[in-house]
């Protein structure tokens, strides 16, 4: 009887844990991509500012 209890407990918690892990990996990938995109955009904007400021004005 106690073996059935623990088996049922494990089988009922496992899907929740797996879905949580999948969600965590997906959110981690999204946040990393966003951070890299923002970093890249900031670098590009800095280069454009430097390029614009280094050209002679008429």
Biopython code that builds the backbone (N, CA, C, O; Angstrom):
import numpy as np
from Bio.PDB.StructureBuilder import StructureBuilder

atoms = [
    (1, "UNK", "N", (0.817, -1.189, 0.000)),
    (1, "UNK", "CA", (0.000, 0.000, 0.000)),
    (1, "UNK", "C", (0.866, 1.260, 0.000)),
    (1, "UNK", "O", (0.603, 2.175, -0.780)),
    (2, "UNK", "N", (1.884, 1.333, 0.845)),
    (2, "UNK", "CA", (2.726, 2.522, 0.904)),
    (2, "UNK", "C", (3.530, 2.677, -0.383)),
    (2, "UNK", "O", (3.831, 3.801, -0.785)),
    (3, "UNK", "N", (3.882, 1.574, -1.034)),
    (3, "UNK", "CA", (4.606, 1.642, -2.299)),
    (3, "UNK", "C", (3.741, 2.303, -3.358)),
    (3, "UNK", "O", (4.239, 3.089, -4.164)),
    (4, "UNK", "N", (2.453, 1.994, -3.364)),
    (4, "UNK", "CA", (1.536, 2.613, -4.319)),
    (4, "UNK", "C", (1.426, 4.114, -4.070)),
    (4, "UNK", "O", (1.339, 4.898, -5.015)),
    (5, "UNK", "N", (1.429, 4.505, -2.823)),
    (5, "UNK", "CA", (1.339, 5.923, -2.500)),
    (5, "UNK", "C", (2.519, 6.690, -3.085)),
    (5, "UNK", "O", (2.332, 7.717, -3.738)),
    (6, "UNK", "N", (3.745, 6.192, -2.852)),
    (6, "UNK", "CA", (4.924, 6.896, -3.342)),
    (6, "UNK", "C", (5.016, 6.862, -4.859)),
    (6, "UNK", "O", (5.427, 7.844, -5.477)),
    (7, "UNK", "N", (4.642, 5.758, -5.455)),
    (7, "UNK", "CA", (4.642, 5.680, -6.925)),
    (7, "UNK", "C", (3.651, 6.682, -7.502)),
    (7, "UNK", "O", (3.970, 7.383, -8.462)),
    (8, "UNK", "N", (2.458, 6.757, -6.932)),
    (8, "UNK", "CA", (1.467, 7.717, -7.404)),
    (8, "UNK", "C", (1.937, 9.152, -7.181)),
    (8, "UNK", "O", (1.713, 10.022, -8.023)),
    (9, "UNK", "N", (2.580, 9.392, -6.061)),
    (9, "UNK", "CA", (3.079, 10.739, -5.782)),
    (9, "UNK", "C", (4.133, 11.143, -6.809)),
    (9, "UNK", "O", (4.112, 12.266, -7.312)),
    (10, "UNK", "N", (5.040, 10.247, -7.117)),
    (10, "UNK", "CA", (6.087, 10.544, -8.101)),
    (10, "UNK", "C", (5.481, 10.742, -9.484)),
    (10, "UNK", "O", (5.846, 11.684, -10.187)),
    (11, "UNK", "N", (4.568, 9.875, -9.879)),
    (11, "UNK", "CA", (3.949, 9.989, -11.195)),
    (11, "UNK", "C", (3.088, 11.248, -11.319)),
    (11, "UNK", "O", (2.931, 11.772, -12.422)),
    (12, "UNK", "N", (2.545, 11.729, -10.247)),
    (12, "UNK", "CA", (1.715, 12.928, -10.342)),
    (12, "UNK", "C", (2.544, 14.211, -10.309)),
    (12, "UNK", "O", (2.091, 15.237, -10.815)),
    (13, "UNK", "N", (3.729, 14.180, -9.734)),
    (13, "UNK", "CA", (4.572, 15.370, -9.672)),
    (13, "UNK", "C", (5.487, 15.491, -10.890)),
    (13, "UNK", "O", (5.855, 16.602, -11.272)),
    (14, "UNK", "N", (5.852, 14.387, -11.495)),
    (14, "UNK", "CA", (6.799, 14.377, -12.605)),
    (14, "UNK", "C", (6.367, 15.270, -13.777)),
    (14, "UNK", "O", (7.188, 16.061, -14.241)),
    (15, "UNK", "N", (5.134, 15.189, -14.277)),
    (15, "UNK", "CA", (4.762, 16.059, -15.405)),
    (15, "UNK", "C", (4.872, 17.547, -15.068)),
    (15, "UNK", "O", (5.279, 18.341, -15.916)),
    (16, "UNK", "N", (4.518, 17.927, -13.861)),
    (16, "UNK", "CA", (4.616, 19.320, -13.453)),
    (16, "UNK", "C", (6.066, 19.787, -13.457)),
    (16, "UNK", "O", (6.370, 20.887, -13.918)),
    (17, "UNK", "N", (6.945, 18.956, -12.948)),
    (17, "UNK", "CA", (8.365, 19.300, -12.922)),
    (17, "UNK", "C", (8.915, 19.402, -14.339)),
    (17, "UNK", "O", (9.664, 20.332, -14.640)),
    (18, "UNK", "N", (8.561, 18.471, -15.209)),
    (18, "UNK", "CA", (9.052, 18.505, -16.587)),
    (18, "UNK", "C", (8.559, 19.739, -17.334)),
    (18, "UNK", "O", (9.333, 20.382, -18.043)),
    (19, "UNK", "N", (7.290, 20.073, -17.184)),
    (19, "UNK", "CA", (6.758, 21.267, -17.839)),
    (19, "UNK", "C", (7.440, 22.514, -17.274)),
    (19, "UNK", "O", (7.746, 23.445, -18.019)),
    (20, "UNK", "N", (7.675, 22.534, -15.979)),
    (20, "UNK", "CA", (8.383, 23.660, -15.366)),
    (20, "UNK", "C", (9.791, 23.812, -15.919)),
    (20, "UNK", "O", (10.239, 24.929, -16.179)),
    (21, "UNK", "N", (10.486, 22.707, -16.101)),
    (21, "UNK", "CA", (11.836, 22.762, -16.664)),
    (21, "UNK", "C", (11.828, 23.246, -18.106)),
    (21, "UNK", "O", (12.674, 24.050, -18.496)),
    (22, "UNK", "N", (10.887, 22.768, -18.894)),
    (22, "UNK", "CA", (10.772, 23.222, -20.283)),
    (22, "UNK", "C", (10.499, 24.723, -20.320)),
    (22, "UNK", "O", (11.113, 25.449, -21.102)),
    (23, "UNK", "N", (9.583, 25.186, -19.481)),
    (23, "UNK", "CA", (9.269, 26.610, -19.407)),
    (23, "UNK", "C", (10.504, 27.410, -18.996)),
    (23, "UNK", "O", (10.782, 28.462, -19.572)),
    (24, "UNK", "N", (11.243, 26.917, -18.007)),
    (24, "UNK", "CA", (12.435, 27.610, -17.531)),
    (24, "UNK", "C", (13.480, 27.734, -18.646)),
    (24, "UNK", "O", (14.061, 28.802, -18.836)),
    (25, "UNK", "N", (13.719, 26.636, -19.385)),
    (25, "UNK", "CA", (14.690, 26.689, -20.481)),
    (25, "UNK", "C", (14.231, 27.648, -21.573)),
    (25, "UNK", "O", (15.049, 28.386, -22.123)),
    (26, "UNK", "N", (12.950, 27.651, -21.895)),
    (26, "UNK", "CA", (12.432, 28.547, -22.929)),
    (26, "UNK", "C", (12.586, 30.006, -22.495)),
    (26, "UNK", "O", (13.043, 30.838, -23.278)),
    (27, "UNK", "N", (12.211, 30.318, -21.265)),
    (27, "UNK", "CA", (12.326, 31.696, -20.788)),
    (27, "UNK", "C", (13.792, 32.127, -20.712)),
    (27, "UNK", "O", (14.124, 33.273, -21.014)),
    (28, "UNK", "N", (14.651, 31.215, -20.313)),
    (28, "UNK", "CA", (16.080, 31.515, -20.238)),
    (28, "UNK", "C", (16.626, 31.851, -21.629)),
    (28, "UNK", "O", (17.403, 32.793, -21.790)),
    (29, "UNK", "N", (16.213, 31.071, -22.627)),
    (29, "UNK", "CA", (16.664, 31.322, -24.000)),
    (29, "UNK", "C", (16.131, 32.661, -24.508)),
    (29, "UNK", "O", (16.858, 33.405, -25.166)),
    (30, "UNK", "N", (14.878, 32.969, -24.210)),
    (30, "UNK", "CA", (14.285, 34.232, -24.654)),
    (30, "UNK", "C", (14.997, 35.413, -24.004)),
    (30, "UNK", "O", (15.325, 36.388, -24.679)),
    (31, "UNK", "N", (15.234, 35.331, -22.708)),
    (31, "UNK", "CA", (15.888, 36.435, -22.006)),
    (31, "UNK", "C", (17.336, 36.630, -22.455)),
    (31, "UNK", "O", (17.809, 37.762, -22.559)),
    (32, "UNK", "N", (18.028, 35.541, -22.717)),
    (32, "UNK", "CA", (19.406, 35.659, -23.213)),
    (32, "UNK", "C", (19.421, 36.275, -24.606)),
    (32, "UNK", "O", (20.268, 37.117, -24.902)),
    (33, "UNK", "N", (18.494, 35.862, -25.459)),
    (33, "UNK", "CA", (18.426, 36.430, -26.807)),
    (33, "UNK", "C", (18.123, 37.920, -26.733)),
    (33, "UNK", "O", (18.709, 38.709, -27.474)),
    (34, "UNK", "N", (17.214, 38.309, -25.849)),
    (34, "UNK", "CA", (16.877, 39.718, -25.699)),
    (34, "UNK", "C", (18.077, 40.513, -25.196)),
    (34, "UNK", "O", (18.352, 41.606, -25.691)),
    (35, "UNK", "N", (18.787, 39.970, -24.219)),
    (35, "UNK", "CA", (19.963, 40.658, -23.683)),
    (35, "UNK", "C", (21.026, 40.824, -24.769)),
    (35, "UNK", "O", (21.634, 41.888, -24.882)),
    (36, "UNK", "N", (21.252, 39.784, -25.562)),
    (36, "UNK", "CA", (22.241, 39.868, -26.630)),
    (36, "UNK", "C", (21.805, 40.862, -27.704)),
    (36, "UNK", "O", (22.632, 41.603, -28.236)),
    (37, "UNK", "N", (20.528, 40.882, -28.020)),
    (37, "UNK", "CA", (20.013, 41.819, -29.013)),
    (37, "UNK", "C", (20.172, 43.263, -28.535)),
    (37, "UNK", "O", (20.583, 44.129, -29.307)),
    (38, "UNK", "N", (19.852, 43.522, -27.280)),
    (38, "UNK", "CA", (19.999, 44.877, -26.734)),
    (38, "UNK", "C", (21.463, 45.298, -26.711)),
    (38, "UNK", "O", (21.785, 46.449, -27.005)),
    (39, "UNK", "N", (22.336, 44.386, -26.369)),
    (39, "UNK", "CA", (23.767, 44.682, -26.354)),
    (39, "UNK", "C", (24.262, 45.009, -27.761)),
    (39, "UNK", "O", (25.012, 45.964, -27.963)),
    (40, "UNK", "N", (23.838, 44.215, -28.713)),
    (40, "UNK", "CA", (24.231, 44.439, -30.097)),
    (40, "UNK", "C", (23.703, 45.771, -30.610)),
    (40, "UNK", "O", (24.425, 46.502, -31.287)),
    (41, "UNK", "N", (22.471, 46.089, -30.301)),
    (41, "UNK", "CA", (21.880, 47.351, -30.723)),
    (41, "UNK", "C", (22.593, 48.537, -30.077)),
    (41, "UNK", "O", (22.841, 49.540, -30.746)),
    (42, "UNK", "N", (22.919, 48.442, -28.810)),
    (42, "UNK", "CA", (23.634, 49.520, -28.132)),
    (42, "UNK", "C", (25.007, 49.728, -28.757)),
    (42, "UNK", "O", (25.446, 50.866, -28.924)),
    (43, "UNK", "N", (25.689, 48.637, -29.104)),
    (43, "UNK", "CA", (27.000, 48.736, -29.738)),
    (43, "UNK", "C", (26.880, 49.410, -31.106)),
    (43, "UNK", "O", (27.692, 50.265, -31.459)),
    (44, "UNK", "N", (25.863, 49.017, -31.867)),
    (44, "UNK", "CA", (25.634, 49.610, -33.189)),
    (44, "UNK", "C", (25.316, 51.098, -33.067)),
    (44, "UNK", "O", (25.840, 51.905, -33.835)),
    (45, "UNK", "N", (24.464, 51.473, -32.112)),
    (45, "UNK", "CA", (24.116, 52.879, -31.926)),
    (45, "UNK", "C", (25.330, 53.700, -31.504)),
    (45, "UNK", "O", (25.487, 54.838, -31.947)),
    (46, "UNK", "N", (26.182, 53.148, -30.665)),
    (46, "UNK", "CA", (27.404, 53.834, -30.259)),
    (46, "UNK", "C", (28.316, 54.056, -31.457)),
    (46, "UNK", "O", (28.884, 55.138, -31.604)),
    (47, "UNK", "N", (28.463, 53.060, -32.308)),
    (47, "UNK", "CA", (29.286, 53.210, -33.510)),
    (47, "UNK", "C", (28.719, 54.283, -34.425)),
    (47, "UNK", "O", (29.474, 55.071, -34.995)),
    (48, "UNK", "N", (27.405, 54.324, -34.572)),
    (48, "UNK", "CA", (26.773, 55.339, -35.418)),
    (48, "UNK", "C", (26.963, 56.739, -34.836)),
    (48, "UNK", "O", (27.210, 57.687, -35.581)),
    (49, "UNK", "N", (26.850, 56.876, -33.518)),
    (49, "UNK", "CA", (27.081, 58.177, -32.886)),
    (49, "UNK", "C", (28.521, 58.635, -33.121)),
    (49, "UNK", "O", (28.767, 59.797, -33.445)),
    (50, "UNK", "N", (29.471, 57.705, -32.955)),
    (50, "UNK", "CA", (30.871, 58.057, -33.178)),
    (50, "UNK", "C", (31.123, 58.433, -34.631)),
    (50, "UNK", "O", (31.856, 59.381, -34.912)),
    (51, "UNK", "N", (30.523, 57.700, -35.547)),
    (51, "UNK", "CA", (30.692, 57.989, -36.966)),
    (51, "UNK", "C", (30.095, 59.359, -37.314)),
    (51, "UNK", "O", (30.704, 60.130, -38.056)),
    (52, "UNK", "N", (28.929, 59.656, -36.790)),
    (52, "UNK", "CA", (28.255, 60.927, -37.062)),
    (52, "UNK", "C", (29.043, 62.092, -36.469)),
    (52, "UNK", "O", (29.142, 63.152, -37.087)),
    (53, "UNK", "N", (29.602, 61.903, -35.275)),
    (53, "UNK", "CA", (30.346, 62.982, -34.625)),
    (53, "UNK", "C", (31.735, 63.189, -35.227)),
    (53, "UNK", "O", (32.314, 64.266, -35.089)),
    (54, "UNK", "N", (32.260, 62.189, -35.878)),
    (54, "UNK", "CA", (33.621, 62.323, -36.447)),
    (54, "UNK", "C", (33.601, 62.933, -37.835)),
    (54, "UNK", "O", (34.645, 63.377, -38.313)),
    (55, "UNK", "N", (32.448, 62.974, -38.506)),
    (55, "UNK", "CA", (32.398, 63.582, -39.840)),
    (55, "UNK", "C", (32.371, 65.102, -39.696)),
    (55, "UNK", "O", (31.724, 65.633, -38.793)),
    (56, "UNK", "N", (33.075, 65.800, -40.590)),
    (56, "UNK", "CA", (33.069, 67.265, -40.503)),
    (56, "UNK", "C", (31.706, 67.835, -40.868)),
    (56, "UNK", "O", (31.028, 67.345, -41.771)),
    (57, "UNK", "N", (31.324, 68.874, -40.149)),
    (57, "UNK", "CA", (30.053, 69.522, -40.411)),
    (57, "UNK", "C", (30.270, 70.681, -41.382)),
    (57, "UNK", "O", (31.311, 71.337, -41.356)),
    (58, "UNK", "N", (29.305, 70.918, -42.211)),
    (58, "UNK", "CA", (29.421, 72.020, -43.171)),
    (58, "UNK", "C", (28.786, 73.256, -42.651)),
    (58, "UNK", "O", (28.789, 74.284, -43.328)),
]
sb = StructureBuilder()
sb.init_structure("model")
sb.init_model(0)
sb.init_chain("A")
sb.init_seg("    ")
for serial, (resi, resn, name, xyz) in enumerate(atoms, 1):
    if name == "N":
        sb.init_residue(resn, " ", resi, " ")
    sb.init_atom(name, np.array(xyz, "f"), 0.0, 1.0, " ", f" {name:<3s}", serial, name[0])
structure = sb.get_structure()
